[in-house]
Amino acid sequence: MVSSLVNGIPIITDGWLSSAKKIPSRNFNARPDNEISLLVIHNISLPPKKFGGEYVEKFFTGQLPVEDDPYFETIKDLEVSSHLYIKRTGEVVQFVSFLERAWHAGKSCFNGRNACNDFAVGIELEGADDIPYTDEQYLSLEQVTKVLMNSYPKITVDRIVGHEHVAPDRKTDPGQAFDWKRFIDSLTR
């Protein structure tokens, strides 16, 4: 990863965001083609509704200490990842190169096309459906999304969705606490 900025803006080099903390996950594989044309917003907190700590990072890298919380026993066999994770402080962590397929959307469909992981970037926000996200998260999400849209021009405002939109029968995130108007407006100013 090249840690550099162009005019103060983070750049993407070899699929890695220059401004993100890099914690590589083993939970990824090759995209079936090079198309990157969708952004999926998620939320996660481990244990649920508890923030801070390193449990999310450990979960996405297959190192979750199951003995630390009873909830972890229920997810111990899941192999998941996301490209990016934005903490409540606004810190951005990257687990998987954008050029690879992270395992975030699961069984999903967008505009009649199944398997969104094949062509999507996944961003997890540290949060819960019913707890407001922080100003720092919105700012980081705005900045990262603008960089992604510039680097992958097939990601347009109308191709930015929540997990709830591509897997409505299974998922509810980022949830009612996520301010879609605020986020989308920030991309067009």
Backbone bond lengths (Angstrom), bond angles and torsions (degrees), N, CA, C in turn:
res aa  C-N    CA-C-N  psi(-1)  N-CA   C-N-CA  omega(-1)  CA-C   N-CA-C  phi
1 M - - - 1.442 - - 1.517 109.14 -
2 V 1.307 116.24 134.26 1.452 121.24 175.56 1.521 107.28 -96.22
3 S 1.308 117.66 119.15 1.457 121.28 178.34 1.514 108.35 -88.64
4 S 1.319 116.05 94.46 1.446 118.85 -179.29 1.521 110.19 -150.44
5 L 1.320 113.58 161.19 1.448 121.77 177.74 1.519 108.08 -126.39
6 V 1.300 116.66 152.24 1.451 122.21 172.45 1.526 105.96 -117.68
7 N 1.326 115.95 115.58 1.465 121.57 -176.10 1.523 111.81 52.97
8 G 1.336 115.76 39.14 1.458 120.65 178.57 1.510 114.90 79.76
9 I 1.320 118.20 1.89 1.468 122.97 -177.98 1.526 108.84 -104.11
10 P 1.345 117.41 133.13 1.470 118.79 176.04 1.528 110.58 -63.40
11 I 1.294 115.48 150.71 1.461 120.43 178.00 1.518 109.58 -121.75
12 I 1.317 115.24 165.35 1.457 122.10 176.66 1.517 107.99 -108.52
13 T 1.333 115.93 124.20 1.457 121.93 177.65 1.522 108.24 -125.36
14 D 1.321 117.04 122.41 1.466 121.82 -178.81 1.524 112.29 53.46
15 G 1.322 116.60 35.19 1.456 120.93 176.82 1.512 114.98 85.05
16 W 1.324 118.26 3.69 1.470 122.07 -178.06 1.516 110.31 -114.41
17 L 1.315 116.73 133.91 1.460 123.57 179.14 1.521 109.01 -78.31
18 S 1.313 116.33 124.76 1.467 120.64 -173.25 1.518 113.40 -61.79
19 S 1.320 117.98 -30.63 1.463 120.82 -174.91 1.527 113.59 -90.37
20 A 1.317 118.13 -4.51 1.466 121.24 -176.08 1.526 111.81 -88.83
21 K 1.311 114.99 149.16 1.464 121.14 169.14 1.525 106.31 -73.44
22 K 1.301 117.47 131.17 1.463 121.67 -175.16 1.533 109.44 -100.17
23 I 1.350 115.78 119.40 1.468 122.64 173.70 1.531 106.27 -131.43
24 P 1.323 118.43 89.97 1.462 120.51 -174.86 1.533 113.29 -61.63
25 S 1.315 114.14 136.84 1.461 122.49 175.97 1.517 109.22 -102.42
26 R 1.319 115.20 154.15 1.471 119.65 173.77 1.534 110.19 -92.63
27 N 1.322 116.28 -4.23 1.468 121.78 -175.84 1.528 110.84 -92.25
28 F 1.316 115.56 75.68 1.454 122.03 177.07 1.522 107.51 -161.72
29 N 1.331 114.73 169.06 1.461 120.21 170.92 1.521 108.09 -154.86
30 A 1.304 116.26 -177.04 1.459 120.86 -175.90 1.526 110.97 -72.18
31 R 1.309 115.24 143.02 1.468 119.72 171.65 1.532 107.45 -70.64
32 P 1.331 118.61 146.76 1.459 119.66 179.05 1.526 112.81 -68.18
33 D 1.324 116.68 -23.24 1.467 121.48 171.95 1.522 106.58 -148.99
34 N 1.296 118.03 -178.70 1.461 120.98 -174.77 1.523 113.93 -91.01
35 E 1.315 117.00 6.27 1.458 119.29 -177.38 1.534 111.20 -69.11
36 I 1.305 115.80 128.18 1.465 122.84 171.49 1.519 105.23 -126.97
37 S 1.349 115.59 106.71 1.463 118.77 -170.45 1.523 114.43 -139.86
38 L 1.325 117.50 13.57 1.461 120.57 -178.06 1.520 108.86 -147.95
39 L 1.332 115.89 144.20 1.458 121.93 173.60 1.520 107.77 -119.94
40 V 1.338 116.37 125.76 1.461 121.96 179.97 1.523 108.68 -114.31
41 I 1.345 115.51 124.20 1.462 122.53 179.28 1.525 108.73 -97.63
42 H 1.323 115.87 132.05 1.463 123.35 -179.49 1.532 109.59 -126.14
43 N 1.331 115.52 177.31 1.462 120.04 164.54 1.518 109.42 -137.52
44 I 1.329 114.46 156.34 1.456 121.37 178.13 1.517 108.74 -157.81
45 S 1.309 115.43 145.88 1.461 122.23 168.84 1.524 106.96 -152.49
46 L 1.300 114.96 139.80 1.465 120.66 -177.99 1.521 110.09 -135.04
47 P 1.353 115.47 126.89 1.463 127.50 -15.62 1.538 110.66 -55.30
48 P 1.343 117.31 165.57 1.457 119.54 -177.43 1.529 112.57 -52.44
49 K 1.338 114.68 133.10 1.467 124.94 177.19 1.524 113.70 66.11
50 K 1.326 117.01 16.83 1.464 121.21 173.97 1.523 106.90 -116.62
51 F 1.334 115.64 129.83 1.453 120.50 -172.77 1.518 111.39 -113.20
52 G 1.323 114.87 158.57 1.459 121.30 -178.95 1.522 109.92 92.52
53 G 1.303 115.34 175.65 1.457 119.41 -179.44 1.516 112.13 79.29
54 E 1.322 115.09 -172.13 1.464 121.41 -173.71 1.523 113.52 -120.34
55 Y 1.332 117.66 16.62 1.459 119.24 -176.56 1.529 112.97 -64.19
56 V 1.325 118.40 -37.14 1.462 119.77 179.69 1.525 109.67 -64.65
57 E 1.338 116.30 -45.99 1.454 119.74 177.88 1.527 111.14 -58.90
58 K 1.305 117.12 -41.92 1.466 121.08 179.37 1.536 110.87 -66.63
59 F 1.316 116.94 -38.57 1.460 121.49 178.61 1.530 110.92 -62.93
60 F 1.328 117.08 -47.22 1.461 120.58 -178.04 1.521 113.11 -71.49
61 T 1.317 117.40 -13.17 1.469 120.18 178.89 1.528 111.87 -111.34
62 G 1.336 117.09 12.09 1.461 121.14 175.41 1.512 114.48 71.34
63 Q 1.339 117.32 28.58 1.459 120.87 -177.40 1.527 112.76 -126.39
64 L 1.322 118.02 24.11 1.457 121.45 -177.18 1.525 110.91 -65.75
65 P 1.346 118.34 122.79 1.467 120.61 178.81 1.536 109.91 -76.39
66 V 1.305 115.94 96.42 1.459 123.11 -173.57 1.530 112.04 -56.15
67 E 1.310 117.11 -32.22 1.463 120.74 -177.01 1.532 113.25 -71.62
68 D 1.320 118.79 -11.29 1.472 121.12 -175.46 1.524 114.65 -76.38
69 D 1.335 117.78 -22.36 1.472 120.28 -178.50 1.524 108.64 -157.82
70 P 1.331 117.96 138.54 1.473 119.88 -179.80 1.533 113.41 -58.08
71 Y 1.323 117.86 -32.21 1.462 120.47 179.35 1.522 111.57 -61.34
72 F 1.304 116.95 -33.80 1.466 120.48 -176.35 1.526 112.36 -62.20
73 E 1.306 117.18 -26.63 1.470 121.24 177.10 1.530 110.40 -62.10
74 T 1.334 117.11 -33.09 1.466 120.96 -177.03 1.529 112.87 -76.13
75 I 1.341 117.49 -15.87 1.462 120.04 -178.06 1.529 112.85 -119.40
76 K 1.310 116.19 6.64 1.472 120.52 -171.89 1.523 114.39 -60.25
77 D 1.327 117.94 -27.52 1.461 120.25 -176.74 1.528 113.68 -95.38
78 L 1.330 116.89 -0.53 1.462 119.92 179.42 1.522 110.84 -75.94
79 E 1.300 115.85 137.97 1.461 122.10 173.94 1.514 106.88 -115.54
80 V 1.320 115.36 99.51 1.458 121.32 -176.69 1.521 109.84 -133.73
81 S 1.315 114.49 163.68 1.457 120.63 175.85 1.516 107.39 -160.40
82 S 1.290 114.71 173.84 1.447 122.43 174.01 1.518 106.21 -141.76
83 H 1.300 116.49 158.38 1.461 117.39 174.47 1.526 109.45 -68.25
84 L 1.332 115.76 -50.40 1.461 120.53 -177.23 1.513 111.41 -128.74
85 Y 1.320 114.55 154.49 1.458 123.72 175.76 1.521 106.38 -134.89
86 I 1.330 116.66 125.65 1.456 120.92 179.95 1.520 108.53 -111.15
87 K 1.328 114.90 112.93 1.462 121.37 -179.44 1.526 110.33 -72.05
88 R 1.316 116.45 167.51 1.464 121.51 -179.15 1.521 111.69 -63.63
89 T 1.314 116.97 -22.54 1.463 121.82 177.01 1.522 112.37 -78.83
90 G 1.337 116.99 -10.92 1.455 122.01 -175.55 1.518 113.03 96.33
91 E 1.341 117.38 -7.80 1.466 119.72 178.39 1.523 109.38 -62.22
92 V 1.334 115.57 138.15 1.460 121.83 -179.15 1.525 108.91 -110.07
93 V 1.336 115.02 128.68 1.462 122.36 178.08 1.525 107.19 -117.60
94 Q 1.331 116.72 136.43 1.465 120.69 176.67 1.517 109.82 -115.09
95 F 1.338 115.28 131.87 1.464 122.28 -178.36 1.525 113.27 -106.89
96 V 1.332 116.27 -31.34 1.462 121.27 -173.80 1.525 108.23 -136.59
97 S 1.321 116.73 138.14 1.463 121.17 174.33 1.526 109.18 -58.93
98 F 1.320 116.53 143.22 1.457 120.21 176.45 1.527 111.28 -61.85
99 L 1.315 117.19 -21.92 1.456 121.00 -179.52 1.525 112.50 -76.34
100 E 1.321 116.52 -12.22 1.469 122.51 179.52 1.529 109.87 -107.01
101 R 1.320 116.48 166.23 1.460 122.93 179.67 1.526 109.69 -93.64
102 A 1.326 116.48 109.58 1.468 121.13 172.57 1.528 107.79 -80.90
103 W 1.307 116.11 158.24 1.467 121.18 -175.61 1.532 109.27 -105.63
104 H 1.333 116.43 81.10 1.459 121.53 -173.67 1.519 114.99 -121.21
105 A 1.308 118.93 -35.85 1.465 120.32 -172.84 1.521 113.61 -91.83
106 G 1.323 118.18 -20.53 1.465 120.48 -178.90 1.515 111.44 60.71
107 K 1.322 115.34 -149.66 1.464 120.12 177.79 1.527 107.22 -65.33
108 S 1.335 115.97 116.27 1.457 119.74 -171.01 1.524 110.29 -154.67
109 C 1.339 115.35 164.18 1.454 120.68 -179.28 1.526 109.36 -152.14
110 F 1.334 116.29 134.01 1.459 121.45 174.73 1.523 108.69 -131.73
111 N 1.326 116.47 123.99 1.471 122.37 179.58 1.531 112.45 49.74
112 G 1.322 116.24 42.10 1.456 121.61 177.09 1.515 114.89 82.67
113 R 1.304 117.16 -0.69 1.475 120.24 179.44 1.524 109.06 -105.06
114 N 1.320 116.16 122.52 1.460 122.38 -179.20 1.524 111.59 -81.60
115 A 1.333 115.26 169.27 1.466 123.25 173.71 1.534 111.86 60.71
116 C 1.315 115.62 63.36 1.469 121.27 -176.55 1.526 113.34 -58.59
117 N 1.327 117.70 -27.98 1.469 118.56 178.68 1.524 111.85 -56.14
118 D 1.333 116.90 -27.83 1.461 120.72 -177.89 1.529 112.27 -61.27
119 F 1.338 117.22 -32.23 1.462 120.57 -172.25 1.528 113.80 -131.43
120 A 1.333 116.72 10.00 1.468 120.41 -175.76 1.518 112.64 -113.36
121 V 1.329 113.79 155.06 1.459 122.89 165.41 1.521 106.01 -101.19
122 G 1.333 116.56 134.90 1.456 121.23 178.68 1.517 110.74 -108.55
123 I 1.337 115.38 131.10 1.462 121.61 175.38 1.514 108.46 -122.38
124 E 1.319 115.89 122.23 1.462 122.57 175.95 1.520 108.96 -97.42
125 L 1.325 116.39 131.29 1.455 122.21 172.06 1.520 108.17 -101.14
126 E 1.320 117.16 133.76 1.460 119.24 175.08 1.527 106.68 -67.68
127 G 1.319 115.50 112.86 1.451 118.40 -176.39 1.507 112.66 174.41
128 A 1.330 113.69 -167.89 1.458 123.00 179.24 1.528 107.38 -145.22
129 D 1.315 116.29 157.17 1.460 121.46 -175.14 1.525 113.50 -53.14
130 D 1.330 117.16 -34.81 1.462 121.33 -170.80 1.532 114.23 -112.91
131 I 1.315 117.79 16.79 1.465 122.02 177.66 1.522 107.68 -119.75
132 P 1.336 117.60 123.21 1.475 119.28 -177.91 1.529 112.42 -55.01
133 Y 1.322 114.70 143.52 1.458 121.39 175.90 1.523 108.66 -81.33
134 T 1.320 116.83 161.68 1.459 120.86 -174.85 1.532 111.69 -88.20
135 D 1.321 115.22 158.06 1.467 120.38 175.75 1.525 110.10 -58.31
136 E 1.329 116.73 -38.77 1.461 121.46 179.89 1.531 110.98 -62.10
137 Q 1.326 116.97 -37.59 1.463 119.95 177.90 1.524 111.49 -67.39
138 Y 1.325 116.87 -43.92 1.463 119.10 178.65 1.524 110.78 -61.43
139 L 1.327 117.22 -41.35 1.459 119.99 179.89 1.528 110.98 -63.70
140 S 1.325 117.33 -47.20 1.468 120.23 178.47 1.521 111.25 -63.44
141 L 1.325 116.81 -42.27 1.465 120.45 179.34 1.529 110.47 -62.07
142 E 1.315 117.34 -42.68 1.467 121.03 176.91 1.524 110.60 -59.35
143 Q 1.321 117.11 -50.23 1.467 120.84 -177.73 1.526 111.83 -61.56
144 V 1.322 115.99 -47.00 1.466 120.21 -179.28 1.526 110.58 -64.07
145 T 1.321 116.81 -42.14 1.463 120.07 -178.63 1.521 111.00 -63.89
146 K 1.310 117.84 -40.78 1.466 120.38 177.93 1.530 111.07 -62.65
147 V 1.320 116.93 -39.49 1.470 120.80 177.47 1.531 109.60 -64.95
148 L 1.328 117.00 -43.57 1.467 120.77 178.99 1.525 111.15 -63.13
149 M 1.326 117.16 -43.65 1.461 120.65 -179.70 1.525 110.89 -64.34
150 N 1.311 116.98 -35.41 1.466 120.67 178.31 1.531 111.12 -71.22
151 S 1.329 116.43 -39.69 1.465 120.95 -177.84 1.523 112.93 -79.36
152 Y 1.320 116.25 -32.16 1.464 122.12 -178.35 1.532 107.76 -126.54
153 P 1.332 118.58 81.79 1.461 122.53 -170.49 1.529 115.69 -62.72
154 K 1.326 117.91 -11.70 1.467 118.82 174.94 1.533 111.62 -74.42
155 I 1.346 117.12 -14.97 1.464 120.17 171.80 1.518 106.48 -82.38
156 T 1.313 115.51 106.68 1.460 122.76 178.29 1.529 107.96 -115.29
157 V 1.318 116.29 170.12 1.466 120.17 -177.58 1.528 111.49 -55.34
158 D 1.318 117.37 -37.13 1.463 120.01 -179.67 1.530 112.81 -78.99
159 R 1.334 116.81 0.74 1.463 121.10 176.13 1.538 109.81 -118.64
160 I 1.331 114.96 34.40 1.460 122.82 173.39 1.522 106.09 -120.52
161 V 1.329 115.88 119.59 1.464 120.91 -172.31 1.519 110.53 -137.84
162 G 1.319 114.48 168.30 1.450 120.86 171.52 1.524 110.04 -93.99
163 H 1.324 115.00 160.77 1.462 119.79 174.83 1.526 109.74 -55.76
164 E 1.336 115.68 -35.99 1.459 122.03 179.16 1.530 112.43 -60.04
165 H 1.323 117.72 -25.54 1.458 121.55 -178.53 1.530 113.08 -83.84
166 V 1.321 117.42 -28.27 1.470 119.91 -178.28 1.525 112.80 -100.86
167 A 1.332 116.67 -10.76 1.472 121.33 177.04 1.535 108.92 -142.42
168 P 1.332 117.15 57.72 1.467 120.80 -171.26 1.525 115.49 -63.88
169 D 1.304 117.52 -23.28 1.467 119.57 179.48 1.524 112.49 -81.12
170 R 1.358 116.81 -13.63 1.463 119.86 -176.54 1.516 114.30 -121.44
171 K 1.319 117.93 -25.62 1.461 120.25 -169.25 1.521 112.34 -127.20
172 T 1.327 115.94 152.21 1.464 122.07 -179.42 1.527 112.49 -126.30
173 D 1.322 117.35 1.19 1.462 120.06 -174.69 1.527 112.37 -90.47
174 P 1.313 116.86 151.22 1.457 129.01 11.70 1.521 114.93 -79.73
175 G 1.325 118.06 -2.98 1.452 121.39 169.72 1.511 115.47 89.88
176 Q 1.337 113.70 178.30 1.461 120.84 -175.12 1.523 112.59 -68.28
177 A 1.322 118.54 -18.56 1.463 120.98 179.58 1.531 111.93 -78.23
178 F 1.324 117.89 -13.86 1.458 120.04 -179.11 1.520 109.33 -81.66
179 D 1.317 117.04 128.00 1.459 123.38 -177.01 1.534 109.20 -91.88
180 W 1.325 115.41 89.84 1.459 120.70 -177.92 1.523 111.67 -62.18
181 K 1.335 117.13 -40.93 1.472 119.56 -179.25 1.525 110.22 -61.63
182 R 1.307 117.35 -46.78 1.457 120.86 179.23 1.536 110.67 -57.55
183 F 1.331 115.51 -45.96 1.462 120.43 -177.57 1.528 111.36 -65.53
184 I 1.316 117.53 -51.25 1.469 120.34 -177.03 1.530 110.31 -65.23
185 D 1.329 117.48 -40.56 1.466 120.18 176.96 1.528 111.49 -58.87
186 S 1.340 116.74 -36.43 1.468 120.27 -178.90 1.527 111.56 -66.22
187 L 1.312 117.18 -23.98 1.467 120.99 -178.48 1.521 112.58 -82.43
188 T 1.319 116.43 -18.10 1.458 119.71 -174.00 1.526 113.03 -109.68
189 R 1.327 116.97 7.82 1.481 117.90 178.82 1.498 111.19 -98.42
